[in-house]
Amino acid sequence: MGKTATNLSIVLGLVTVVFAGYYLYTQKDTASLGFSNEVPNMENVLNNTKVFIDRRQMLDQVGFNVDFFEDRRFLSLRSFTKPIQERPIGRPDPFADAEVGSGVSNF
């Protein structure tokens, strides 16, 4: 690497570090990681929690009847799928022209 390219890399690296530091410095006042004990905020959290608990209780009461899967008609169903045939994959030389050789290899 030439001397000019090295100097350019160092300058660009320093500019990036300065920009990242300035960005983080300006963002430190906007982000708050602490919890707030404000009454409206706590009431909102408690209301959302109550709604979550109520919905969870409703979902716990839901039941599924799985007797259908044990029925003899369901168990007698058969699959009509066809097995996938093995095919050769790739070429011995991926950079060679497509006309050269068979074009496939068996690994």
Secondary structure, 3 states (H helix, E strand, C coil): CCHHHHHHHHHHHHHHHHHHHHHHHHHCCCCCCCCCCCHHHHHHHHHHHHHHHHHHHHHHCCCCCCHHHHCHHHHCCCCCCCCCCCCCECCCCCCCCCCCCCCCECC
